[in-house]
Amino acid sequence: MKKIISVITLTAVLIGIMLSGPVSAVSAPAVSNLELKDALEAAKTAFNFDTTNLDFNSSYSETKFGRKLWYLNWNSKSGSGSSISITVDAATGEIVNMYKWDNVIRQYSKIPKHSREEALKVAETLVKRLHPDKFKETKLMDEFGNYVYRPYYGSDSYNFNFIRTVKGIDFQDNMIQVQVDKNTLEVRNFNLDWDTVIPIPDSSKAISAADAKKKFEEKLGIELAYQMIYPNNSREPKMILVYNQKNSNSRIDAITGEIIYQPYYSIMEQSAMGGGDASAAAYVPTPEEQKVIDDSGKYISKEKAIEQLKKYINVDSKYNMDNSSLYGGYNNENAGWSISWSYSDKVNNTYSYLYGTVDAVTGEVKSFSISNSENEYKAGRVQKYTKEQYREIAEKFLKNIQPVKFSTSEYREQYHDRSSECIQLQY
């Protein structure tokens, strides 16, 4: 029996691909400033963790918002020990977040070994060292302050949130978070959430507090509600009656005075990710890290990967690149590029999504998919081609893209999904 090697989904767009001429080109964003070795050095210098004998893998991502990030991960070879993850901004070299986990059962007393003030010094020292300029723009949120922070009973760590302020106004979506162990003063998590490209509104144009209060009373107002609280950090809840804001997910635009109807997530509802506090030291890659660094020298560029994909999918000027990622190889497989594009026309109610993966070593196109409004299932739509014609198109395509592998495959009948305008053939 010949080996089944791939599953190809053919859409109506694939027919156009096979019959059309050369595809249009779109310029790709510039490559990052930091190579993998540079990102590793930034991470290891920042935290100086001992990663000897830990497996290492990395991935790289560029988003449509302009972020360029290296994701560095270390794990115990047995799969049951330490785990460390550090994210580095590839454009600036800044540490974005760090998460450290040890599979160690600790018996802690309910009375911590170190005070919150001691832990705060550790957190502040770390933030000042990693992000000195940003730290100057923050203020420490009170543990029991206005953002309803509730540490759960029996927690063995202190959590510190340094919120960004702009001209004395809190920027609630931007902050630096640090989690410190109560008994060892080890920094377990660090996270930087900081916008640098989004324009900040001019606060001098804001309506007065009196006008805002009037609009608040007119358009939102307050109402009675029941709320569960845990007084004095107790495990025993207490039900109280409070006055609560109506439509609490709504806010008043301080410039226009209009209500903003959209989900709002308070700063404390956002998950904390990813710190440590160690003196800087000269970075020397471990053997596992050096192997990944050496392998990365064999990888094709993102531009080359895009060039390979554009041989088979049409990416014209209406598309925007959503994301490009370079994932390290797993299970003895080569690393791969993953790239996606999209466009949406709300006026004409049309959309399209393109996605593809490319072997980062060989340049081989591993997969691609095309999803758009033209191929949505429509009742009563007459199928243009027969199944045999689709199969002929598929086999011609496979002989072109994978002649050797196709020669060692055989055709298998595949379930026809009637919810979409496609024929699925398996070889």
C-alpha positions in Angstrom: 0.0 0.0 0.0 1.4 3.4 -1.0 1.8 5.9 1.8 -0.7 8.7 2.2 1.3 11.9 2.4 -1.0 14.9 2.2 -4.5 16.2 2.2 -5.3 18.9 -0.3 -8.4 21.1 -0.1 -9.4 22.6 -3.4 -11.6 25.7 -3.5 -12.9 27.6 -6.5 -10.0 29.9 -6.0 -7.5 27.1 -6.6 -9.0 26.7 -10.1 -8.1 30.4 -10.7 -4.6 29.8 -9.3 -4.0 26.9 -11.7 -5.2 28.7 -14.7 -4.0 32.2 -14.0 -0.7 33.8 -14.9 2.0 35.2 -12.6 0.8 36.5 -9.3 1.2 40.1 -8.1 3.8 41.1 -5.5 3.5 42.9 -2.2 6.5 44.4 -0.4 7.3 42.8 2.9 8.1 44.7 6.1 11.8 45.2 6.9 13.6 42.4 8.8 14.2 42.8 12.5 17.3 44.3 14.0 18.1 41.5 16.5 19.2 38.0 15.3 18.5 35.0 17.5 21.9 35.1 19.2 21.4 38.8 20.0 18.0 38.1 21.5 19.4 35.2 23.6 22.2 37.5 24.9 19.7 40.1 25.9 17.5 37.6 27.7 20.3 35.8 29.5 22.0 39.0 30.5 18.7 40.4 31.9 18.0 37.3 34.1 21.1 35.2 34.1 19.2 32.0 34.7 21.1 28.7 34.7 19.8 26.9 31.6 22.4 24.2 31.5 21.0 20.9 30.3 17.6 22.4 29.4 16.2 21.9 26.0 15.8 25.2 24.0 13.6 26.3 21.2 12.6 29.6 19.8 10.2 31.3 17.5 10.0 34.7 15.8 6.9 36.7 15.0 6.0 40.0 13.2 2.5 41.3 13.6 0.4 43.7 11.5 0.8 46.3 14.3 4.6 46.4 13.7 5.7 44.3 16.7 8.7 42.1 16.1 9.2 39.5 18.9 11.6 36.7 19.7 10.0 34.0 21.9 12.7 32.0 23.8 11.8 28.8 25.7 13.7 26.5 27.9 12.3 23.2 29.2 13.6 20.3 31.2 14.5 17.3 29.1 12.3 15.0 31.2 9.3 17.3 30.7 8.6 17.5 34.4 11.1 20.1 35.7 11.9 23.7 35.1 10.3 25.9 32.4 11.4 29.4 31.4 10.0 31.6 28.7 11.4 35.0 27.8 10.1 37.4 25.1 12.4 39.9 23.6 11.5 42.9 21.3 13.5 42.2 18.2 13.5 45.9 17.2 14.6 47.4 20.5 16.2 44.6 22.5 13.8 45.2 25.4 12.5 42.4 27.6 8.8 42.2 27.0 8.0 39.4 29.5 9.4 36.4 31.4 7.8 33.5 33.0 9.6 31.0 35.2 8.1 27.8 36.6 9.7 25.1 38.8 8.0 21.8 39.4 8.8 21.8 43.1 6.3 21.2 45.8 6.9 23.8 48.5 5.4 23.8 52.0 5.0 27.4 52.9 3.8 28.9 56.1 0.8 31.2 56.0 3.2 33.8 57.4 5.6 34.8 54.6 9.3 34.9 55.2 9.6 38.3 53.6 7.5 41.4 53.8 5.7 43.1 50.9 8.1 46.0 51.3 11.1 43.7 50.8 9.5 42.2 47.7 8.7 45.7 46.4 12.4 46.7 46.5 13.2 43.6 44.4 10.5 44.4 41.9 11.5 48.1 41.6 15.2 47.2 41.2 14.3 44.9 38.3 12.1 47.4 36.5 14.6 50.2 37.0 17.3 48.0 35.5 15.3 46.7 32.5 13.2 49.8 31.7 14.6 52.8 33.5 12.9 55.5 31.4 9.5 53.7 31.4 9.7 53.2 35.1 9.9 57.0 35.6 6.4 57.2 33.9 4.7 54.8 36.2 3.2 54.8 39.7 2.6 51.8 41.9 -1.0 50.7 42.2 -2.1 50.2 45.8 -2.6 46.5 46.6 -6.1 47.3 47.8 -6.7 50.4 45.6 -9.3 51.6 43.2 -8.8 48.7 40.8 -10.3 46.1 43.1 -7.2 43.9 43.4 -8.0 40.8 45.5 -5.1 38.4 46.3 -6.4 34.9 46.8 -6.0 33.3 50.1 -2.8 31.3 50.6 -0.9 33.0 47.7 2.8 32.5 48.0 3.7 35.5 45.9 3.4 39.3 45.9 2.1 41.0 42.8 3.1 44.5 41.8 1.6 46.6 39.1 3.2 49.8 38.0 0.7 51.7 35.9 1.7 54.2 33.2 0.7 57.8 33.7 0.7 60.5 31.0 0.7 64.1 32.2 -0.7 62.8 35.5 -3.5 60.7 33.9 -3.5 56.9 34.3 -3.0 54.9 31.1 -5.0 51.9 32.3 -4.0 49.6 29.5 -0.3 50.2 29.9 1.7 48.9 32.9 4.6 46.8 34.1 3.8 43.8 36.2 6.1 41.8 38.5 5.4 38.8 40.6 7.8 38.1 43.5 8.0 34.9 45.7 7.1 35.8 49.3 9.6 33.3 50.8 12.6 33.4 48.4 12.2 36.9 46.8 12.7 35.3 43.4 11.0 37.1 40.6 8.7 34.5 38.9 6.9 36.7 36.4 7.6 39.9 34.6 5.4 41.6 31.9 5.7 44.8 30.0 2.5 46.1 28.3 3.4 49.4 26.7 2.1 51.1 23.6 4.5 53.3 21.7 2.9 53.8 18.3 -0.7 54.6 19.2 -1.3 58.4 19.4 -2.2 59.7 22.8 -5.2 62.2 22.9 -4.5 65.7 24.0 -5.9 65.9 27.6 -6.3 69.7 27.3 -9.2 69.1 24.9 -11.1 67.1 27.5 -14.5 68.3 28.8 -14.6 69.5 32.4 -15.2 67.1 35.3 -18.5 68.8 35.9 -19.7 68.3 32.3 -18.5 64.7 32.5 -20.5 64.1 35.7 -23.6 65.6 34.2 -23.3 63.4 31.1 -22.6 60.4 33.3 -25.8 61.0 35.3 -27.8 61.6 32.2 -26.6 58.6 30.1 -25.3 56.0 32.5 -26.2 56.7 36.1 -26.0 54.3 39.0 -28.1 51.5 40.5 -28.3 49.2 43.5 -26.5 45.8 43.2 -25.3 43.0 45.3 -21.6 42.2 45.4 -19.5 39.6 47.1 -16.4 40.8 49.0 -13.7 39.1 51.0 -13.0 41.5 53.9 -9.5 41.6 55.5 -8.2 39.0 53.0 -10.5 36.4 54.5 -11.5 33.2 52.8 -15.1 33.8 54.1 -17.1 35.8 51.6 -19.6 38.5 52.7 -22.5 39.8 50.6 -23.0 43.6 50.6 -25.3 46.0 48.9 -23.6 48.6 46.7 -24.4 51.3 44.3 -23.0 50.3 41.0 -22.6 51.9 37.6 -25.2 51.0 35.0 -23.9 49.5 31.8 -20.5 49.1 33.5 -18.9 48.2 30.2 -19.6 51.6 28.8 -17.4 54.7 29.2 -17.8 58.4 28.3 -15.4 59.8 25.7 -13.7 62.7 27.5 -13.2 64.6 24.2 -16.6 64.2 22.5 -18.7 63.5 25.6 -20.3 60.5 23.8 -20.8 57.0 25.3 -18.4 54.4 24.1 -20.2 51.1 23.8 -17.6 48.4 23.7 -16.2 45.7 26.1 -13.9 47.3 28.7 -11.5 45.2 30.7 -10.0 46.8 33.8 -6.3 46.7 34.3 -6.5 44.0 36.9 -8.6 41.7 34.7 -5.7 41.4 32.3 -3.5 38.3 32.8 0.0 38.8 34.1 2.7 37.1 32.1 6.1 36.4 32.2 11.0 38.4 35.8 14.0 37.7 37.8 16.6 39.8 39.4 20.2 39.0 38.7 23.4 40.8 38.0 24.5 41.1 34.4 27.0 38.5 33.3 28.8 37.7 30.1 26.6 35.5 27.9 27.8 32.1 26.9 25.4 29.9 24.9 24.7 26.4 26.3 25.2 23.6 23.8 21.5 23.4 23.2 21.3 27.1 22.6 24.3 27.1 20.3 22.7 24.3 18.2 19.6 26.4 17.6 21.8 29.4 16.8 23.8 27.4 14.3 20.6 26.0 12.7 19.2 29.5 12.3 22.0 30.3 10.0 20.5 27.8 7.5 17.1 29.4 7.4 15.8 31.3 4.4 14.6 34.8 4.9 10.9 35.8 5.4 11.1 37.5 2.0 12.2 34.3 0.3 9.4 32.3 2.1 6.9 34.9 0.8 8.3 34.5 -2.7 7.8 30.8 -2.5 4.2 31.1 -1.4 3.4 33.7 -4.1 4.1 31.0 -6.7 0.8 29.4 -5.7 -1.4 32.1 -4.1 -2.3 35.5 -5.4 -1.4 38.3 -2.9 -2.3 41.5 -4.6 -2.1 45.1 -3.3 -5.5 44.9 -1.5 -4.0 42.4 1.1 -2.4 43.4 4.4 0.0 41.1 6.1 -1.4 40.0 9.5 1.4 38.0 10.9 4.7 36.2 10.0 6.3 33.8 12.4 9.4 31.6 12.3 8.9 28.5 14.4 11.7 26.3 15.6 11.7 22.7 14.4 10.2 20.0 16.7 10.5 16.2 16.6 13.5 16.4 14.2 11.5 18.5 11.7 12.9 21.7 10.1 11.9 25.1 11.3 9.2 26.8 9.3 7.8 30.1 8.3 4.1 30.8 8.9 2.6 33.8 7.1 -0.9 35.2 6.8 -2.7 38.0 4.9 -6.2 39.3 4.9 -8.5 42.0 3.5 -12.0 43.1 4.2 -14.4 45.3 2.3 -17.3 46.3 4.5 -19.0 48.3 1.8 -19.3 45.3 -0.6 -19.4 42.8 2.3 -16.4 40.8 0.9 -13.4 39.4 2.6 -10.4 37.1 2.0 -7.8 35.3 4.2 -4.6 33.7 3.0 -2.3 31.5 5.0 0.8 29.5 4.2 3.7 27.7 5.7 7.2 27.2 4.2 10.1 25.0 5.3 12.7 27.5 6.6 15.6 25.3 5.5 14.6 23.9 2.1 12.1 26.6 1.0 9.5 23.9 0.3 5.9 25.1 0.5 4.3 22.9 3.2 0.8 24.1 3.1 -1.5 27.0 2.1 -5.2 27.8 2.4 -7.5 30.4 0.8 -10.8 31.4 2.4 -13.0 34.2 1.0 -16.5 35.4 0.6 -16.7 34.1 -3.0 -16.4 30.5 -1.7 -19.1 30.6 0.9 -21.8 28.0 0.6 -24.8 29.4 -1.2 -28.0 27.4 -1.5 -28.9 26.6 -5.1 -25.5 27.4 -6.5 -24.6 25.2 -9.4 -21.3 23.4 -9.3 -19.2 24.5 -12.2 -16.9 21.5 -12.5 -17.4 17.7 -12.0 -15.5 15.8 -9.3 -13.4 14.2 -12.0 -12.4 17.6 -13.3 -11.5 18.7 -9.8 -9.3 15.6 -9.3 -7.6 16.3 -12.6 -6.8 19.9 -11.5 -5.6 18.6 -8.1 -3.3 16.0 -9.6 -1.8 18.4 -12.1 -1.1 20.8 -9.2 0.5 18.0 -7.1 2.7 16.8 -9.9 3.9 20.4 -10.3 4.6 21.2 -6.6 5.6 17.7 -5.3 6.4 15.4 -8.2 8.5 12.9 -6.2 6.1 12.6 -3.2 3.0 12.5 -5.5 4.5 9.5 -7.3 4.5 7.6 -4.1 0.9 8.4 -3.2 -2.5 7.0 -4.1 -5.9 8.5 -4.4 -8.5 7.9 -1.6 -12.1 9.0 -1.5 -12.8 11.7 1.0 -16.0 12.9 2.6 -17.6 15.8 0.7 -18.4 18.6 3.1 -21.5 20.3 1.7 -21.2 23.2 4.0 -18.5 24.8 1.9 -17.8 25.3 -1.8 -15.0 22.8 -2.0 -14.0 19.3 -3.0 -11.6 17.5 -0.7 -9.3 15.0 -2.2 -6.9 12.8 -0.2 -3.6 11.3 -1.5 
